[in-house]
Amino acid sequence: MGDNHMKKRMIAFLYGLVIFHLFWLIAALIMKQKALPSPLEVYPVLKNVFAHGIETHLFVSVIRIVEGLLISLLLGLPIGLWMSGSPKINKLLSPLLYLTYPIPKLALLPIVFLLLGIGETAKITMIVLIIIFQIIISTRDAAINIPHENYHVLSSLGANKWKKLRWITLPAIIPDLLTAIRISTGTAISVLFFTETYGTNKGMGFYIVDSWMRISYVEMYAGILVLSFLGFLLFLLIDTLEEQCCKWKSKSGDGKE
């Protein structure tokens, strides 16, 4: 079942890749502008951009995303579990959560820069502001929706709350948690692009904008491709992690079929 799922996913990815490049090629041929080079012009440049150090910018961006994700998990997961286990805390924090969550995070960029400067702290903070809300809400809702009878067996064996958390709560919330991370990571990459255009000379956002300012459009598109590939790899990593951690989902799905 896992091999078939992976095969279908790869076929869908290749199909989407072909369609995307076909539209790109057609648009480039129709417009005939330097600002829109064809993929046939961009891909040969990829070797050169890596030879000139684009991997340094890629590594810096990855580190920022990973740091933001880890901080969001360390803060958001306990808060979500706390809210799910305490109706009073949930009632207290939910209004604040729902008030701040819909605010466009890019609108907070000037405030974050004013308060924290334009260095690394501000860039990672922006990523945290995007991911942490998804983690808190998904964790809280998933934990609340766990049927109480799931805990009865462990309770009858005298298990404490930490064992219940380890064997019941965490496995049950992992699928929703990974879905939240998958959704928010794409947005985090987009916001990181904007933050990396300020106060730094490292990162994919800086590389792409720098290429644009130098009117090096082929390098700019090469940078966009590398950033897109980074997003794809992160999505693939999360999907693989979900398959490994939630094998019981595929088994239950097989039973239904």
Backbone as JSON, one array per atom type, in Angstrom:
{
  "sequence": "MGDNHMKKRMIAFLYGLVIFHLFWLIAALIMKQKALPSPLEVYPVLKNVFAHGIETHLFVSVIRIVEGLLISLLLGLPIGLWMSGSPKINKLLSPLLYLTYPIPKLALLPIVFLLLGIGETAKITMIVLIIIFQIIISTRDAAINIPHENYHVLSSLGANKWKKLRWITLPAIIPDLLTAIRISTGTAISVLFFTETYGTNKGMGFYIVDSWMRISYVEMYAGILVLSFLGFLLFLLIDTLEEQCCKWKSKSGDGKE",
  "N": [[0.83, -1.2, 0.0], [1.95, 1.26, 0.81], [4.0, 1.58, -1.11], [2.49, 1.79, -3.47], [1.1, 4.12, -2.93], [3.21, 5.97, -2.83], [4.12, 5.75, -5.46], [1.89, 6.7, -6.92], [1.86, 9.31, -5.96], [4.3, 10.31, -6.93], [3.86, 10.12, -9.68], [1.78, 11.97, -9.95], [3.16, 14.26, -9.18], [5.13, 14.44, -11.22], [3.47, 14.78, -13.42], [2.29, 17.27, -12.8], [4.62, 18.8, -12.86], [5.39, 18.67, -15.55], [3.19, 19.95, -16.79], [3.39, 22.49, -15.62], [5.92, 23.41, -16.6], [5.38, 23.38, -19.3], [3.42, 25.39, -19.61], [4.98, 27.53, -18.77], [7.0, 27.58, -20.75], [5.45, 28.11, -23.05], [4.39, 30.65, -22.38], [6.78, 32.13, -22.27], [7.63, 31.97, -24.93], [5.57, 33.33, -26.22], [5.54, 35.93, -25.05], [8.19, 36.82, -25.3], [10.23, 38.27, -23.83], [12.99, 39.58, -21.96], [12.58, 39.56, -19.3], [11.16, 37.3, -18.83], [12.52, 34.57, -19.17], [12.82, 31.43, -20.92], [12.33, 28.04, -19.66], [14.29, 26.52, -20.85], [16.42, 28.22, -21.01], [16.94, 28.78, -18.36], [17.48, 26.43, -16.83], [20.07, 25.43, -17.69], [21.67, 27.27, -16.38], [21.63, 26.65, -13.73], [23.72, 25.01, -12.87], [25.83, 26.79, -12.89], [25.05, 28.74, -10.98], [25.14, 27.29, -8.63], [27.8, 26.77, -8.59], [28.72, 29.25, -7.99], [28.01, 29.66, -5.39], [25.29, 29.57, -4.45], [24.33, 27.67, -2.78], [25.08, 28.4, -0.24], [23.35, 30.5, 0.42], [20.98, 29.04, 0.31], [21.36, 27.22, 2.41], [21.39, 28.93, 4.64], [18.76, 29.91, 4.6], [17.35, 27.52, 5.04], [18.22, 26.89, 7.64], [17.07, 29.0, 9.07], [14.34, 28.46, 8.7], [14.12, 25.93, 9.93], [14.87, 26.55, 12.57], [12.81, 28.34, 13.26], [10.63, 26.61, 13.05], [11.2, 24.66, 15.03], [11.18, 26.23, 17.37], [8.51, 27.06, 17.3], [7.21, 24.61, 17.66], [8.15, 23.9, 20.23], [6.97, 25.88, 21.76], [4.26, 26.04, 20.89], [3.11, 23.44, 21.0], [3.01, 22.59, 23.81], [1.29, 24.66, 24.72], [-1.06, 24.23, 23.23], [-1.76, 21.65, 24.16], [-2.13, 22.25, 26.85], [-4.34, 23.98, 26.72], [-6.24, 22.18, 25.74], [-6.52, 20.45, 27.85], [-7.51, 21.93, 29.92], [-10.39, 23.49, 30.53], [-10.79, 26.09, 31.56], [-8.4, 27.47, 30.96], [-8.52, 27.24, 28.2], [-10.82, 28.72, 27.66], [-9.91, 31.18, 28.45], [-7.68, 31.74, 26.77], [-8.54, 31.34, 24.14], [-10.14, 33.52, 22.98], [-8.1, 35.47, 22.63], [-6.44, 34.09, 20.91], [-8.05, 33.7, 18.61], [-8.42, 36.31, 17.92], [-5.9, 37.29, 17.2], [-4.92, 35.47, 15.33], [-6.09, 35.75, 12.65], [-4.81, 38.02, 11.67], [-2.94, 39.37, 9.03], [0.28, 38.18, 8.62], [2.38, 39.47, 7.36], [1.72, 42.08, 7.72], [2.62, 42.55, 10.23], [5.29, 42.75, 9.96], [6.71, 45.34, 9.83], [6.39, 46.11, 12.54], [7.66, 44.07, 13.96], [10.27, 44.41, 13.02], [10.79, 46.97, 14.0], [10.74, 46.52, 16.76], [12.54, 44.41, 17.21], [14.69, 44.82, 15.58], [16.44, 44.31, 12.44], [17.69, 41.93, 12.2], [18.69, 38.44, 12.64], [16.98, 37.52, 14.66], [14.52, 38.8, 14.25], [13.76, 37.77, 11.76], [13.44, 35.02, 12.26], [11.47, 35.2, 14.18], [9.28, 36.06, 12.67], [8.72, 33.77, 11.19], [8.01, 32.06, 13.27], [5.68, 33.33, 14.17], [3.94, 32.71, 12.14], [3.78, 29.88, 12.05], [3.23, 29.0, 14.67], [0.58, 29.54, 15.49], [-0.97, 27.81, 13.93], [-0.05, 25.38, 14.92], [-0.81, 25.48, 17.65], [-3.67, 25.66, 17.5], [-4.32, 23.35, 16.01], [-3.24, 21.32, 17.64], [-4.69, 21.68, 20.04], [-7.4, 21.27, 19.16], [-7.26, 18.66, 18.08], [-6.51, 17.15, 20.32], [-8.68, 17.6, 22.04], [-10.68, 16.29, 20.65], [-10.16, 13.62, 20.99], [-11.61, 10.58, 21.85], [-12.9, 9.94, 25.11], [-13.01, 7.35, 26.04], [-10.79, 6.16, 25.0], [-8.79, 6.46, 26.82], [-9.43, 4.79, 28.89], [-8.41, 2.16, 29.23], [-5.67, 2.51, 29.9], [-6.05, 4.01, 32.2], [-7.28, 2.16, 33.87], [-5.15, 0.54, 34.34], [-3.66, 2.02, 35.96], [-2.11, 4.08, 34.95], [-0.24, 7.13, 34.84], [-0.66, 10.69, 34.09], [1.36, 11.4, 32.33], [2.08, 9.06, 31.0], [-0.31, 8.57, 29.69], [-0.3, 10.75, 28.01], [1.94, 10.11, 26.47], [1.26, 7.61, 25.24], [-1.33, 7.81, 24.24], [-2.38, 10.51, 23.7], [-0.34, 12.0, 22.22], [0.27, 10.26, 19.93], [-2.27, 10.39, 18.75], [-2.63, 13.05, 18.0], [-0.66, 13.58, 16.17], [-1.12, 13.3, 13.26], [-2.82, 15.56, 12.65], [-1.18, 17.57, 13.6], [1.09, 17.41, 11.91], [-0.15, 18.0, 9.49], [-0.86, 20.66, 9.96], [1.71, 21.78, 10.17], [2.64, 21.29, 7.59], [0.95, 22.93, 6.04], [1.47, 25.5, 7.08], [4.2, 25.78, 6.66], [4.66, 26.33, 3.94], [3.62, 28.95, 3.77], [5.37, 30.15, 5.54], [7.81, 30.03, 4.18], [7.29, 31.82, 2.11], [6.99, 34.25, 3.52], [9.49, 34.39, 4.67], [11.0, 34.92, 2.45], [10.45, 37.66, 2.0], [11.44, 38.8, 4.39], [14.13, 38.29, 4.16], [15.06, 40.13, 2.44], [15.84, 42.32, 3.76], [18.33, 43.81, 5.73], [20.33, 41.8, 5.51], [22.78, 39.77, 3.87], [22.56, 37.23, 3.08], [20.75, 34.3, 2.2], [17.89, 32.95, 0.44], [15.93, 34.77, -0.32], [17.34, 37.2, -0.38], [19.17, 36.55, -2.42], [17.53, 36.2, -4.71], [16.27, 38.74, -4.99], [18.52, 40.34, -5.23], [19.56, 39.4, -7.65], [17.5, 40.23, -9.3], [17.73, 43.06, -9.02], [20.15, 43.41, -10.25], [19.46, 42.97, -12.8], [19.69, 40.43, -13.73], [18.02, 38.25, -14.94], [17.85, 35.53, -15.59], [19.38, 34.27, -13.6], [17.81, 35.06, -11.47], [15.41, 33.63, -11.87], [16.48, 31.1, -11.67], [17.12, 31.08, -8.95], [14.52, 31.24, -7.92], [13.55, 28.76, -8.73], [15.21, 27.07, -7.2], [14.38, 27.79, -4.62], [11.72, 26.97, -4.78], [12.11, 24.24, -5.08], [13.18, 23.69, -2.61], [10.91, 24.12, -0.98], [9.33, 22.03, -1.97], [10.84, 19.77, -1.17], [10.66, 20.01, 1.6], [7.91, 19.63, 1.97], [7.74, 17.01, 1.02], [9.33, 15.72, 2.9], [7.8, 16.07, 5.23], [5.49, 14.65, 4.51], [6.59, 12.07, 4.27], [7.42, 11.68, 6.89], [4.94, 11.66, 8.14], [3.84, 9.32, 7.05], [5.52, 7.41, 8.2], [5.14, 7.79, 10.93], [2.44, 7.48, 11.26], [1.4, 4.96, 10.51], [-0.75, 3.46, 11.19], [-2.92, 4.78, 10.2], [-3.05, 4.26, 7.42], [-3.48, 1.52, 7.57], [-5.97, 1.38, 8.82], [-7.39, 2.62, 6.86], [-7.16, 0.75, 4.81], [-8.7, -1.26, 5.88], [-11.24, -0.2, 5.77], [-11.68, -0.06, 3.1]],
  "CA": [[0.0, 0.0, 0.0], [2.83, 2.41, 0.87], [4.67, 1.72, -2.4], [1.51, 2.28, -4.44], [0.83, 5.53, -2.61], [4.37, 6.74, -3.25], [4.14, 5.76, -6.91], [0.84, 7.62, -7.37], [2.27, 10.67, -5.63], [5.36, 10.71, -7.84], [3.24, 10.32, -11.0], [1.06, 13.24, -9.88], [4.16, 15.32, -9.16], [5.72, 14.56, -12.56], [2.44, 15.35, -14.28], [2.22, 18.7, -12.5], [5.87, 19.41, -13.29], [5.34, 18.79, -17.01], [2.2, 20.99, -17.11], [3.95, 23.79, -15.21], [6.97, 23.82, -17.53], [4.76, 23.62, -20.6], [2.84, 26.73, -19.56], [6.11, 28.47, -18.68], [7.62, 27.65, -22.06], [4.52, 28.79, -23.97], [4.35, 32.06, -22.0], [8.05, 32.74, -22.66], [7.65, 32.08, -26.39], [4.59, 34.34, -26.64], [5.9, 37.27, -24.57], [9.5, 37.15, -25.87], [10.84, 39.33, -23.04], [14.1, 39.15, -21.13], [12.08, 39.38, -17.94], [10.57, 35.96, -18.72], [13.28, 33.58, -19.96], [12.21, 30.1, -20.97], [13.04, 27.06, -18.82], [15.47, 26.04, -21.59], [17.5, 29.14, -20.71], [17.19, 28.85, -16.92], [18.05, 25.21, -16.26], [21.53, 25.33, -17.87], [22.36, 28.19, -15.48], [21.62, 26.12, -12.37], [25.07, 24.53, -12.54], [26.68, 27.95, -12.63], [24.68, 29.41, -9.73], [25.65, 26.49, -7.53], [29.25, 26.95, -8.59], [29.0, 30.58, -7.44], [27.69, 29.75, -3.96], [23.9, 29.71, -4.05], [24.04, 26.73, -1.69], [25.25, 29.13, 1.03], [22.07, 31.18, 0.65], [19.99, 27.99, 0.57], [21.61, 26.68, 3.75], [20.97, 29.94, 5.63], [17.29, 29.91, 4.62], [16.91, 26.27, 5.68], [18.48, 27.01, 9.08], [16.06, 29.9, 9.63], [13.06, 27.75, 8.71], [14.19, 24.87, 10.94], [14.85, 27.18, 13.89], [11.47, 28.84, 13.48], [9.74, 25.46, 13.25], [11.49, 24.06, 16.34], [10.68, 27.15, 18.41], [7.05, 27.0, 17.25], [6.8, 23.34, 18.27], [8.45, 23.93, 21.65], [6.01, 26.77, 22.41], [2.88, 25.8, 20.51], [2.62, 22.12, 21.41], [2.56, 22.63, 25.21], [0.15, 25.56, 24.88], [-2.22, 23.53, 22.69], [-2.12, 20.58, 25.1], [-2.62, 22.92, 28.06], [-5.7, 24.45, 26.44], [-7.13, 21.03, 25.57], [-6.72, 19.77, 29.14], [-8.07, 22.83, 30.93], [-11.45, 24.35, 29.97], [-10.6, 27.48, 32.0], [-7.32, 28.04, 30.15], [-9.02, 27.32, 26.84], [-11.76, 29.85, 27.6], [-9.13, 32.39, 28.64], [-6.76, 32.01, 25.67], [-9.18, 31.23, 22.82], [-10.43, 34.83, 22.36], [-6.84, 36.09, 22.2], [-5.95, 33.31, 19.77], [-8.87, 33.98, 17.45], [-8.26, 37.72, 17.58], [-4.59, 37.54, 16.59], [-4.61, 34.53, 14.25], [-6.41, 36.19, 11.28], [-4.02, 39.18, 11.25], [-1.9, 39.02, 8.05], [1.57, 38.25, 9.31], [3.25, 40.46, 6.72], [1.39, 43.38, 8.29], [3.38, 42.68, 11.47], [6.71, 42.84, 9.64], [7.32, 46.6, 10.32], [6.4, 46.14, 14.0], [8.72, 43.15, 14.41], [11.56, 45.04, 12.72], [10.98, 48.09, 14.92], [10.98, 46.03, 18.11], [13.65, 43.44, 17.3], [15.72, 45.1, 14.6], [16.28, 43.59, 11.17], [18.63, 40.81, 12.2], [18.2, 37.06, 12.62], [15.87, 37.33, 15.6], [13.28, 39.25, 13.63], [13.41, 36.85, 10.67], [12.94, 33.78, 12.86], [10.21, 35.55, 14.85], [8.21, 36.09, 11.67], [8.38, 32.37, 10.88], [7.3, 31.54, 14.44], [4.34, 33.93, 14.21], [3.11, 32.03, 11.14], [3.62, 28.46, 12.32], [2.8, 28.66, 16.03], [-0.88, 29.55, 15.61], [-1.46, 26.56, 13.35], [0.29, 24.29, 15.83], [-1.64, 25.59, 18.85], [-5.06, 25.34, 17.2], [-4.42, 21.94, 15.6], [-2.98, 20.49, 18.81], [-5.84, 21.78, 20.94], [-8.6, 20.63, 18.59], [-7.04, 17.22, 17.94], [-6.51, 16.54, 21.66], [-10.05, 17.66, 22.56], [-11.54, 15.35, 19.92], [-9.85, 12.22, 21.32], [-12.67, 10.0, 22.69], [-12.45, 9.68, 26.48], [-12.86, 5.92, 26.28], [-9.45, 5.74, 24.6], [-7.92, 6.51, 27.98], [-9.94, 3.92, 29.95], [-7.54, 1.0, 29.46], [-4.5, 2.95, 30.66], [-6.49, 4.43, 33.53], [-7.52, 0.95, 34.67], [-3.84, -0.03, 34.68], [-3.0, 2.94, 36.89], [-1.16, 4.95, 34.25], [-0.33, 8.54, 35.18], [-1.0, 11.56, 32.95], [2.46, 11.43, 31.37], [1.96, 7.86, 30.18], [-1.47, 8.79, 28.82], [0.17, 11.68, 26.99], [2.89, 9.41, 25.6], [0.71, 6.48, 24.5], [-2.65, 8.09, 23.65], [-2.57, 11.86, 23.18], [0.62, 12.38, 21.18], [0.03, 9.54, 18.67], [-3.54, 10.78, 18.15], [-2.6, 14.4, 17.44], [0.41, 13.72, 15.18], [-1.58, 13.6, 11.89], [-3.27, 16.96, 12.55], [-0.02, 18.43, 13.82], [1.9, 17.42, 10.69], [-0.91, 18.74, 8.48], [-0.7, 22.08, 10.27], [3.07, 22.17, 9.82], [2.72, 21.28, 6.13], [0.25, 24.11, 5.53], [2.11, 26.74, 7.51], [5.58, 25.87, 6.16], [4.62, 27.03, 2.66], [3.47, 30.38, 4.04], [6.59, 30.61, 6.21], [8.82, 30.23, 3.14], [6.94, 33.05, 1.4], [7.3, 35.4, 4.37], [10.94, 34.43, 4.82], [11.52, 35.59, 1.25], [10.39, 39.11, 2.21], [12.31, 39.22, 5.49], [15.52, 38.16, 3.75], [15.44, 41.27, 1.59], [16.21, 43.42, 4.68], [19.35, 43.65, 6.75], [21.13, 40.59, 5.4], [23.33, 39.47, 2.55], [22.5, 35.78, 2.95], [19.39, 33.77, 2.15], [17.34, 32.87, -0.91], [15.24, 36.02, -0.61], [18.37, 38.16, -0.78], [19.74, 36.14, -3.7], [16.57, 36.45, -5.79], [16.1, 40.19, -5.16], [19.8, 40.86, -5.72], [19.61, 39.08, -9.09], [16.52, 41.12, -9.95], [18.29, 44.41, -9.05], [21.25, 43.39, -11.22], [18.81, 42.65, -14.08], [20.13, 39.09, -14.12], [16.75, 37.55, -14.81], [18.04, 34.08, -15.63], [19.78, 33.87, -12.25], [16.65, 35.27, -10.6], [14.52, 32.48, -12.05], [17.17, 29.94, -11.11], [16.91, 31.18, -7.52], [13.12, 30.89, -7.65], [13.45, 27.31, -8.87], [15.86, 26.45, -6.04], [13.49, 28.02, -3.48], [10.57, 26.1, -4.97], [12.56, 22.88, -4.82], [13.29, 23.6, -1.15], [9.56, 23.92, -0.48], [8.89, 20.68, -2.32], [11.54, 18.81, -0.33], [10.09, 20.1, 2.95], [6.61, 18.97, 1.9], [7.99, 15.57, 0.88], [9.84, 15.26, 4.2], [6.67, 16.0, 6.17], [4.65, 13.53, 4.07], [7.29, 10.83, 4.63], [7.35, 11.58, 8.34], [3.57, 11.27, 8.49], [3.67, 7.91, 6.7], [6.26, 6.58, 9.15], [4.59, 7.94, 12.28], [0.99, 7.22, 11.28], [1.11, 3.79, 9.68], [-2.06, 2.94, 11.57], [-3.94, 5.43, 9.36], [-3.17, 3.51, 6.17], [-4.04, 0.24, 7.88], [-7.41, 1.56, 9.04], [-7.98, 2.93, 5.56], [-7.28, -0.51, 4.07], [-9.81, -2.02, 6.43], [-12.5, 0.39, 5.29], [-11.86, -0.42, 1.7]],
  "C": [[0.87, 1.26, 0.0], [3.54, 2.66, -0.45], [3.73, 2.27, -3.47], [1.2, 3.75, -4.22], [1.97, 6.41, -3.07], [4.44, 6.85, -4.77], [3.11, 6.72, -7.47], [1.24, 9.07, -7.12], [3.35, 11.17, -6.58], [4.83, 10.95, -9.25], [2.52, 11.66, -11.04], [2.04, 14.41, -9.89], [4.77, 15.54, -10.54], [4.74, 15.17, -13.55], [2.33, 16.86, -14.07], [3.46, 19.44, -12.98], [5.87, 19.65, -14.8], [4.38, 19.92, -17.41], [2.75, 22.37, -16.79], [4.98, 24.29, -16.21], [6.42, 24.08, -18.93], [4.15, 25.01, -20.66], [3.93, 27.79, -19.53], [6.75, 28.66, -20.04], [6.75, 28.4, -23.05], [4.47, 30.28, -23.67], [5.61, 32.78, -22.43], [8.12, 32.94, -24.17], [6.71, 33.16, -26.88], [5.06, 35.74, -26.28], [7.23, 37.74, -25.14], [10.14, 38.35, -25.17], [11.98, 38.76, -22.2], [13.66, 38.88, -19.69], [11.41, 38.02, -17.74], [11.35, 35.0, -19.61], [12.58, 32.23, -19.92], [12.96, 29.14, -20.05], [14.28, 26.5, -19.52], [16.67, 26.94, -21.38], [17.91, 29.08, -19.23], [17.92, 27.61, -16.41], [19.55, 25.05, -16.51], [22.32, 26.22, -16.91], [22.46, 27.64, -14.06], [23.01, 25.64, -11.93], [25.97, 25.69, -12.16], [26.35, 28.62, -11.3], [25.13, 28.61, -8.51], [27.18, 26.6, -7.44], [29.64, 28.28, -7.96], [28.42, 30.75, -6.04], [26.24, 29.93, -3.57], [23.54, 28.76, -2.91], [24.23, 27.38, -0.32], [23.95, 29.84, 1.4], [20.97, 30.17, 1.0], [20.14, 27.46, 1.99], [21.13, 27.65, 4.83], [19.45, 29.97, 5.74], [16.75, 28.66, 5.31], [17.08, 26.36, 7.18], [17.42, 27.91, 9.72], [14.7, 29.21, 9.73], [13.04, 26.69, 9.82], [14.14, 25.47, 12.35], [13.46, 27.7, 14.22], [10.48, 27.72, 13.76], [9.95, 24.83, 14.62], [10.97, 24.93, 17.48], [9.16, 27.11, 18.46], [6.53, 25.73, 17.9], [7.01, 23.37, 19.79], [7.47, 24.82, 22.42], [4.57, 26.36, 22.14], [2.3, 24.49, 21.0], [2.18, 22.11, 22.88], [1.33, 23.52, 25.42], [-1.13, 24.89, 24.39], [-2.71, 22.42, 23.61], [-2.69, 21.15, 26.39], [-4.06, 23.38, 27.87], [-6.68, 23.28, 26.32], [-7.44, 20.36, 26.91], [-7.35, 20.63, 30.2], [-9.12, 23.74, 30.28], [-11.28, 25.82, 30.35], [-9.53, 28.17, 31.16], [-7.77, 28.21, 28.7], [-9.95, 28.52, 26.67], [-11.01, 31.18, 27.71], [-8.31, 32.76, 27.4], [-7.42, 32.02, 24.29], [-9.53, 32.58, 22.21], [-9.18, 35.54, 21.85], [-6.31, 35.41, 20.95], [-6.72, 33.67, 18.5], [-8.79, 35.44, 17.01], [-6.98, 37.97, 16.8], [-4.31, 36.65, 15.39], [-4.93, 35.07, 12.85], [-5.57, 37.37, 10.79], [-2.98, 38.74, 10.22], [-0.51, 39.22, 8.65], [2.52, 39.24, 8.66], [2.96, 41.86, 7.24], [2.16, 43.63, 9.59], [4.86, 42.89, 11.22], [7.33, 44.16, 10.1], [7.41, 46.65, 11.84], [7.52, 45.26, 14.54], [10.09, 43.77, 14.16], [11.84, 46.21, 13.66], [11.36, 47.62, 16.32], [12.25, 45.2, 18.24], [14.81, 43.76, 16.37], [15.5, 44.28, 13.34], [17.24, 42.41, 11.05], [17.95, 39.45, 12.21], [16.99, 36.86, 13.51], [14.54, 37.7, 14.97], [12.83, 38.28, 12.53], [12.83, 35.54, 11.22], [11.61, 34.03, 13.56], [9.06, 35.56, 13.87], [7.77, 34.68, 11.3], [7.57, 31.77, 12.04], [5.87, 32.06, 14.48], [3.39, 33.25, 13.21], [2.77, 30.61, 11.58], [2.94, 28.19, 13.66], [1.28, 28.64, 16.17], [-1.49, 28.27, 15.06], [-1.22, 25.4, 14.3], [-0.61, 24.31, 17.07], [-3.07, 25.13, 18.57], [-5.22, 23.86, 16.84], [-4.21, 21.0, 16.78], [-4.17, 20.49, 19.76], [-7.05, 21.02, 20.42], [-8.45, 19.12, 18.5], [-7.1, 16.53, 19.3], [-7.92, 16.53, 22.26], [-10.93, 16.6, 21.92], [-11.18, 13.88, 20.16], [-10.96, 11.66, 22.22], [-12.13, 9.64, 24.08], [-12.24, 8.19, 26.74], [-11.49, 5.39, 25.84], [-8.48, 5.68, 25.78], [-8.29, 5.47, 29.05], [-8.99, 2.76, 30.28], [-6.33, 1.4, 30.29], [-4.89, 3.39, 32.06], [-6.71, 3.23, 34.44], [-6.21, 0.28, 35.09], [-3.04, 0.89, 35.61], [-2.0, 3.87, 36.25], [-1.35, 6.41, 34.69], [-0.56, 9.37, 33.92], [0.1, 11.59, 31.89], [2.44, 10.21, 30.46], [0.77, 7.97, 29.23], [-1.1, 9.74, 27.67], [1.04, 10.97, 25.97], [2.21, 8.39, 24.69], [-0.64, 6.76, 23.83], [-2.67, 9.44, 22.95], [-1.64, 12.18, 22.02], [0.42, 11.59, 19.88], [-1.25, 10.0, 17.96], [-3.47, 12.15, 17.47], [-1.56, 14.56, 16.34], [-0.1, 14.01, 13.77], [-2.02, 15.04, 11.71], [-2.11, 17.93, 12.73], [0.84, 18.53, 12.57], [1.18, 18.14, 9.55], [-0.78, 20.23, 8.7], [0.68, 22.59, 9.89], [3.23, 22.24, 8.31], [2.11, 22.55, 5.54], [1.03, 25.39, 5.84], [3.53, 26.89, 6.98], [5.63, 26.6, 4.82], [4.5, 28.53, 2.84], [4.73, 30.95, 4.68], [7.71, 30.87, 5.19], [8.56, 31.54, 2.39], [7.31, 34.28, 2.22], [8.81, 35.53, 4.57], [11.59, 35.14, 3.62], [11.54, 37.11, 1.45], [11.36, 39.56, 3.3], [13.78, 39.17, 5.08], [15.95, 39.24, 2.76], [15.86, 42.47, 2.43], [17.34, 42.97, 5.6], [20.16, 42.37, 6.68], [21.7, 40.48, 4.0], [23.39, 37.96, 2.32], [21.04, 35.35, 2.96], [18.85, 33.82, 0.73], [16.58, 34.13, -1.29], [16.21, 37.08, -1.07], [18.9, 37.83, -2.16], [18.82, 36.49, -4.86], [16.42, 37.94, -6.05], [17.38, 40.82, -5.69], [19.95, 40.59, -7.22], [18.67, 39.97, -9.88], [17.09, 42.53, -10.09], [19.44, 44.5, -10.05], [20.76, 43.08, -12.64], [19.35, 41.32, -14.63], [18.93, 38.15, -13.99], [16.89, 36.02, -14.83], [18.46, 33.57, -14.26], [18.62, 34.03, -11.27], [15.7, 34.08, -10.67], [15.16, 31.19, -11.52], [17.02, 29.91, -9.59], [15.49, 30.8, -7.12], [12.92, 29.38, -7.75], [14.05, 26.59, -7.66], [14.97, 26.6, -4.8], [12.25, 27.14, -3.57], [10.92, 24.65, -4.67], [12.73, 22.65, -3.32], [11.91, 23.36, -0.54], [9.04, 22.53, -0.76], [9.55, 19.63, -1.43], [10.99, 18.82, 1.1], [8.73, 19.42, 3.0], [6.78, 17.46, 1.84], [8.49, 14.98, 2.2], [8.71, 15.1, 5.21], [5.74, 14.84, 5.8], [5.28, 12.19, 4.48], [7.24, 10.6, 6.13], [5.97, 11.14, 8.8], [3.32, 9.8, 8.18], [4.35, 6.99, 7.71], [5.64, 6.62, 10.54], [3.13, 7.52, 12.38], [0.64, 6.05, 10.37], [-0.26, 3.2, 9.98], [-3.18, 3.57, 10.74], [-4.16, 4.66, 8.07], [-3.79, 2.14, 6.4], [-5.55, 0.32, 8.1], [-8.12, 1.89, 7.76], [-8.16, 1.69, 4.72], [-8.47, -1.31, 4.56], [-11.14, -1.52, 5.94], [-12.75, 0.03, 3.85], [-12.25, -1.88, 1.57]]
}
